[in-house]
Amino acid sequence: MSVAKDKSTTTKARYKKHVDHQAAHQSFAYCTVNRFSLFQRLRTHFLTTVMKLVIILLAFVAVAASAQRPVGPLHPKAPKIHYGPPPLPRELAYFVTTEARREYWGIISNRTLTIRQQNKRIKQWAEDNHISKQVKEIRKDRKKYRDALKKEVQDVIDFLPEAFKQFSAVLENKDLTPDEIDQRKAELMKLNPEVFRTLKFIFKQFIEGHGPYEFAE
């Protein structure tokens, strides 16, 4: 009787130990799942926050860049494409009324006028609004910019034949390795970037897809 009782007690103890072990295992698994789930939520929240910050930063950069663009067709560096009424140059915006700005936009947006007719109307508009002096100064600055630009372009064109000779001499030098040719080309580019960038562009129109030494004799 005593032996049977001891066996029963031992069996119950083993069963209880097994149940406790199972409960502990389930509790550990539950905690592990919870920790993993918490980690996933934190990770998702972190990535979402980072993406929001990146979007905000890109929007800020875009706004800052657009704010730095030259404005108005009278400005020497005005963009050629307008996605709305071109604002007056900053030098004039403080001197005219809202109605005068509308008149200015009416002149600029009239695509049936020749440039000469447009200039004549702007001149009359400036006289009517007592800002002829300011408009003349802006036009003078624009002419200086245009003349300087034309000179730079002409200088590049004038030097292109000599640059072509130098560039060709490097490409046709059979005593150079491809790496040495690239190095010489880079050195030429540093001497006069505008000229050799232009020359490089011209070359690409004819040898696109083929290396400069691909068909060397």
NORRACOR-V539468 format. One record per backbone hydrogen bond with DSSP energy under -1.0 kcal/mol. NH is the residue of the N-H (numbers start at 1). CO is the residue of the C=O. If there is no record, write none. Layout:
# NORRACOR-V539468
nh:NH co:CO
nh:NH co:CO
This chain:
# NORRACOR-V539468
nh:5 co:1
nh:6 co:2
nh:7 co:3
nh:8 co:4
nh:9 co:5
nh:10 co:6
nh:11 co:7
nh:12 co:8
nh:13 co:9
nh:14 co:10
nh:15 co:11
nh:16 co:12
nh:17 co:13
nh:18 co:14
nh:19 co:15
nh:20 co:16
nh:21 co:17
nh:22 co:18
nh:23 co:19
nh:24 co:20
nh:25 co:21
nh:26 co:22
nh:27 co:23
nh:28 co:24
nh:29 co:25
nh:30 co:26
nh:31 co:27
nh:32 co:28
nh:33 co:29
nh:34 co:30
nh:35 co:31
nh:36 co:32
nh:37 co:33
nh:38 co:34
nh:39 co:35
nh:40 co:36
nh:41 co:37
nh:42 co:38
nh:43 co:39
nh:44 co:40
nh:45 co:41
nh:46 co:42
nh:47 co:43
nh:48 co:44
nh:49 co:45
nh:50 co:46
nh:51 co:47
nh:52 co:48
nh:53 co:49
nh:54 co:50
nh:55 co:51
nh:56 co:52
nh:57 co:53
nh:58 co:54
nh:59 co:55
nh:60 co:56
nh:61 co:57
nh:62 co:58
nh:63 co:59
nh:64 co:60
nh:65 co:61
nh:66 co:62
nh:67 co:63
nh:75 co:72
nh:78 co:75
nh:92 co:89
nh:93 co:89
nh:95 co:92
nh:101 co:97
nh:102 co:98
nh:103 co:99
nh:104 co:100
nh:105 co:101
nh:106 co:102
nh:107 co:103
nh:108 co:104
nh:109 co:105
nh:111 co:109
nh:113 co:110
nh:118 co:114
nh:119 co:115
nh:120 co:116
nh:121 co:117
nh:122 co:118
nh:123 co:119
nh:124 co:120
nh:125 co:121
nh:126 co:122
nh:127 co:123
nh:128 co:124
nh:129 co:125
nh:130 co:127
nh:131 co:126
nh:135 co:131
nh:136 co:132
nh:137 co:133
nh:138 co:134
nh:139 co:135
nh:140 co:136
nh:141 co:137
nh:142 co:138
nh:143 co:139
nh:144 co:140
nh:145 co:141
nh:146 co:142
nh:147 co:143
nh:148 co:144
nh:149 co:145
nh:150 co:146
nh:151 co:147
nh:152 co:148
nh:153 co:149
nh:154 co:150
nh:155 co:151
nh:156 co:152
nh:157 co:153
nh:158 co:154
nh:159 co:155
nh:163 co:159
nh:164 co:160
nh:165 co:161
nh:166 co:162
nh:167 co:163
nh:168 co:164
nh:169 co:165
nh:170 co:166
nh:171 co:167
nh:172 co:168
nh:173 co:170
nh:176 co:173
nh:181 co:177
nh:182 co:178
nh:183 co:179
nh:184 co:180
nh:185 co:181
nh:186 co:182
nh:187 co:183
nh:188 co:184
nh:189 co:185
nh:190 co:186
nh:191 co:187
nh:192 co:188
nh:196 co:192
nh:197 co:193
nh:198 co:194
nh:199 co:195
nh:200 co:196
nh:201 co:197
nh:202 co:198
nh:203 co:199
nh:204 co:200
nh:206 co:203
nh:207 co:203
nh:210 co:207
nh:214 co:211
nh:216 co:213
